Amino acid sequence: MSKAFLESLFRAAVARAQPDLAIVAALPEKPKGRTVVIGAGKASAQMARAFEAAWSEPVSGVIVTRYGFAAPTRQIEVLEASHPVPDAAGEAAARRLMATVSGLTADDLVVALISGGGSALLAAPGPGMTLADEQAVNSALLASGAPIGAMNVLRKELSAIKGGRLAALAAPARVATLVVSDVPGDDPALVASGPTIPSPSGRSDARAIVEHYGIALPAGAAKLLASAENPSPRPDDPVFARNTVEVIASARLSLEAAAAVAEAGGIPAAILSDAIEGESREVAKVHAAIAREIATRGRPFSKPHLLLSGGETTVTLRGKGRGGRNAEFLLAFAIAIDGLDGISALAADTDGIDGSEDNAGAFADGTTARRLRAVGIDPKAALANNDAYGAFAAIGDLFVTGPTGTNVNDFRAILVG
């Protein structure tokens, strides 16, 4: 297994998604008045540091990131809170951001640094809801198998800050939002549930998602969703007329960077998609089928060839094991290529944390299933129990990076040679 090669591709993808250079190219027009920075997400501390370095005027503000993801800043305060399930620190941080943008003038500029993970970090329960209700909603969503876009449509309808509400609070100040996208398709209104960006979805869309995925809501959330209270602002509201939005990093750009590294080393690369969604184990079967076709029949590509893909898969919890969506993808992939030589793969989350574990992802090849059985682990049983983390830990194939400072979602690289 070419672990070093696969890891080099991941590092190239992550490097392309670092905010330093991207922010320099996306700086908004300077205001007559104050510059106030707010932000939320796993990459927001690094974005704040990069913005301070690039901005020649005085700034103030506050951002919130995940515990352990902070970065040193001079003028912008960095708070930390829990992810993926909100906590009291996230609720306090959301209130701080809301207070920070209150009382501004039309001459002021608010720069919003938004990245994936902000939905959980900005815990601001809607009317009639408590923090416990928001925690219960997040836990139910994480276990539902719903894609990230659907999750965020529901989250914004149950929030006092998401769905453009934070930008509405900042009016009449101009709001410039810079986004590191972690959602398939890169719709900026869905990243972190769009605290500064309104989306056209509404209450009826959220109700349909609850019904489709069978999401059990706590009483406070169910009552709010059934009412007309707390409507999300519409994109054509004049309050947003002067605001701007720019996606500065995304899965597409990161996959292209990884492909360039492979091709510079003489290995052709194909990007299958940067927006793949679906159940992790089912997506794995499709990737494995393509890899097997290349390995055994030389089509649709001849060997050697690299397959790359991004997006965000989901896991519907069935068992009680440990493991994020990337490890689960790889365990299902390993079962599908069991005994086949010449295929090796890495799947990892570009933020360095696969779900709520301490690994970014894992490695797998045609010997993975055999090696698991050799240490007493039935791969299929481990998959049924959602215990991909335990399986890969037992054979030393976890991929651990620590926080990377960015977040453009899943990264999958499959080498067929």
Backbone hydrogen bonds, N-H to C=O, Kabsch-Sander energy under -0.5 kcal/mol:
donor,donor_aa,acceptor,acceptor_aa,energy
3,K,1,M,-1.7
6,L,2,S,-2.2
7,E,3,K,-2.8
8,S,4,A,-1.9
9,L,5,F,-1.5
10,F,6,L,-1.9
11,R,7,E,-2.6
12,A,8,S,-1.8
13,A,9,L,-2.2
14,V,10,F,-2.6
15,A,11,R,-2.5
16,R,12,A,-1.9
17,A,13,A,-0.9
17,A,14,V,-0.6
18,Q,15,A,-1.2
22,A,18,Q,-0.7
23,I,19,P,-2.9
24,V,20,D,-1.3
25,A,21,L,-1.4
26,A,23,I,-1.5
27,L,24,V,-0.7
33,G,107,D,-2.8
36,V,34,R,-0.5
36,V,109,L,-3.1
37,V,60,S,-3.4
38,I,111,V,-2.5
39,G,62,V,-0.9
40,A,113,L,-1.6
41,G,64,V,-1.7
42,K,116,G,-2.9
44,S,41,G,-0.8
47,M,43,A,-2.0
48,A,44,S,-2.3
49,R,45,A,-2.3
50,A,46,Q,-2.2
51,F,47,M,-2.4
52,E,48,A,-2.4
53,A,49,R,-1.8
54,A,50,A,-1.5
55,W,51,F,-2.0
56,S,54,A,-0.5
60,S,35,T,-1.4
62,V,37,V,-1.6
63,I,77,E,-2.6
64,V,39,G,-1.8
65,T,79,L,-2.4
67,Y,81,A,-1.7
69,F,66,R,-2.5
77,E,61,G,-2.5
77,E,75,Q,-0.5
79,L,63,I,-2.9
79,L,77,E,-0.6
81,A,65,T,-2.0
91,E,87,D,-1.7
92,A,88,A,-2.5
93,A,89,A,-2.3
94,A,90,G,-2.3
95,R,91,E,-1.9
96,R,92,A,-1.9
97,L,93,A,-2.4
98,M,94,A,-2.2
99,A,95,R,-2.3
100,T,96,R,-2.2
101,V,97,L,-1.4
102,S,99,A,-0.9
104,L,101,V,-0.7
108,D,105,T,-1.5
109,L,34,R,-2.9
110,V,174,R,-3.1
111,V,36,V,-2.8
111,V,109,L,-0.5
112,A,110,V,-0.6
112,A,176,A,-2.4
113,L,38,I,-2.7
113,L,111,V,-0.6
114,I,112,A,-0.8
114,I,178,L,-2.5
115,S,40,A,-2.3
116,G,180,V,-0.7
116,G,407,N,-0.5
118,G,115,S,-1.4
120,A,117,G,-0.6
121,L,117,G,-1.5
122,L,118,G,-1.9
123,A,121,L,-1.0
124,A,122,L,-1.1
126,G,158,L,-2.0
129,M,126,G,-2.3
134,E,130,T,-2.0
135,Q,131,L,-2.6
136,A,132,A,-2.2
137,V,133,D,-2.4
138,N,134,E,-2.3
139,S,135,Q,-2.4
140,A,136,A,-2.3
141,L,137,V,-2.4
142,L,138,N,-2.5
143,A,139,S,-1.3
144,S,140,A,-0.6
144,S,141,L,-1.1
145,G,141,L,-0.6
146,A,141,L,-0.6
151,M,147,P,-2.3
152,N,148,I,-2.2
153,V,149,G,-1.5
154,L,150,A,-1.7
155,R,151,M,-2.5
156,K,152,N,-1.9
157,E,153,V,-0.8
157,E,154,L,-0.7
158,L,154,L,-0.7
158,L,155,R,-1.1
159,S,156,K,-1.0
160,A,124,A,-2.7
163,G,193,S,-2.7
164,G,194,G,-2.4
165,R,162,K,-1.1
166,L,161,I,-1.5
166,L,195,P,-1.6
167,A,195,P,-1.2
168,A,164,G,-1.9
169,L,165,R,-1.8
170,A,166,L,-1.1
171,A,167,A,-0.8
171,A,168,A,-0.7
173,A,170,A,-2.1
174,R,108,D,-2.0
176,A,110,V,-3.0
177,T,175,V,-0.6
177,T,244,T,-2.8
178,L,112,A,-2.9
178,L,176,A,-0.5
179,V,246,E,-2.7
180,V,114,I,-2.4
181,S,179,V,-0.7
181,S,249,A,-2.6
186,D,183,V,-2.3
190,L,187,D,-2.0
191,V,187,D,-0.6
193,S,190,L,-1.6
194,G,191,V,-2.1
197,I,194,G,-0.7
206,A,202,G,-1.8
207,R,203,R,-2.3
208,A,204,S,-2.0
209,I,205,D,-1.8
210,V,206,A,-2.1
211,E,207,R,-2.0
212,H,208,A,-2.7
213,Y,209,I,-2.4
214,G,210,V,-0.6
214,G,211,E,-0.5
215,I,210,V,-1.9
217,L,215,I,-0.7
222,A,218,P,-2.6
223,K,219,A,-2.4
224,L,220,G,-1.9
225,L,221,A,-2.7
226,A,222,A,-1.7
227,S,223,K,-0.6
227,S,224,L,-1.1
237,D,234,R,-1.8
240,F,237,D,-2.2
241,A,238,P,-1.7
243,N,240,F,-1.4
244,T,175,V,-2.1
246,E,177,T,-2.3
248,I,179,V,-2.6
248,I,246,E,-0.7
249,A,179,V,-1.2
254,S,250,S,-1.8
255,L,251,A,-2.8
256,E,252,R,-2.1
257,A,253,L,-1.6
258,A,254,S,-2.0
259,A,255,L,-2.5
260,A,256,E,-1.9
261,V,257,A,-1.6
262,A,258,A,-2.1
263,E,259,A,-2.6
264,A,260,A,-1.9
265,G,261,V,-1.1
265,G,262,A,-0.6
266,G,263,E,-1.4
267,I,262,A,-2.4
270,A,306,L,-2.7
272,L,270,A,-0.8
272,L,308,L,-2.9
273,S,308,L,-0.6
276,I,310,G,-2.1
278,G,312,E,-0.5
280,S,314,T,-3.1
282,E,279,E,-0.7
283,V,279,E,-2.7
284,A,280,S,-2.2
285,K,281,R,-1.2
286,V,282,E,-1.5
287,H,283,V,-2.2
288,A,284,A,-2.8
289,A,285,K,-2.1
290,I,286,V,-2.0
291,A,287,H,-2.4
292,R,288,A,-2.7
293,E,289,A,-1.9
294,I,290,I,-1.9
295,A,291,A,-2.5
296,T,292,R,-2.7
297,R,293,E,-2.0
298,G,293,E,-0.6
298,G,294,I,-1.1
299,R,293,E,-1.2
305,H,416,V,-2.6
306,L,268,P,-2.5
307,L,414,I,-2.9
308,L,270,A,-2.6
309,S,412,R,-1.8
310,G,273,S,-2.5
311,G,410,D,-0.6
312,E,276,I,-1.7
314,T,278,G,-2.3
317,L,143,A,-0.6
317,L,315,V,-0.7
321,G,385,N,-2.8
328,E,324,G,-2.1
329,F,325,R,-2.3
330,L,326,N,-2.2
331,L,327,A,-2.3
332,A,328,E,-2.2
333,F,329,F,-2.4
334,A,330,L,-3.0
335,I,331,L,-1.9
336,A,332,A,-1.8
337,I,333,F,-1.4
338,D,335,I,-0.9
339,G,366,G,-2.9
340,L,337,I,-2.5
341,D,339,G,-0.6
343,I,340,L,-0.6
344,S,415,L,-2.1
345,A,364,A,-2.8
346,L,413,A,-2.4
347,A,362,A,-1.8
348,A,411,F,-2.5
349,D,360,A,-2.6
350,T,409,N,-2.1
352,G,349,D,-2.1
354,D,359,N,-3.5
355,G,353,I,-1.2
356,S,354,D,-0.7
357,E,354,D,-1.3
360,A,399,F,-2.7
361,G,399,F,-1.7
362,A,347,A,-1.9
363,F,397,D,-2.4
364,A,345,A,-2.1
366,G,343,I,-1.0
368,T,365,D,-1.5
371,R,367,T,-2.6
372,L,368,T,-2.2
373,R,369,A,-2.3
374,A,370,R,-1.9
375,V,371,R,-0.9
375,V,372,L,-0.8
376,G,373,R,-1.6
377,I,372,L,-2.7
378,D,376,G,-0.5
382,A,378,D,-2.6
383,L,379,P,-2.2
384,A,380,K,-2.3
385,N,381,A,-1.5
386,N,383,L,-1.8
387,D,382,A,-3.1
389,Y,322,R,-2.2
390,G,322,R,-0.6
391,A,387,D,-1.6
392,F,388,A,-2.6
393,A,389,Y,-2.4
394,A,390,G,-1.6
395,I,391,A,-0.7
396,G,393,A,-1.0
397,D,392,F,-2.6
399,F,361,G,-2.5
400,V,398,L,-0.6
401,T,399,F,-0.5
402,G,352,G,-0.6
404,T,351,D,-1.4
410,D,311,G,-1.9
411,F,348,A,-2.5
412,R,309,S,-2.2
413,A,346,L,-2.8
414,I,307,L,-2.7
415,L,344,S,-3.0
416,V,305,H,-2.9
416,V,414,I,-0.6
417,G,342,G,-2.6
417,G,415,L,-0.6
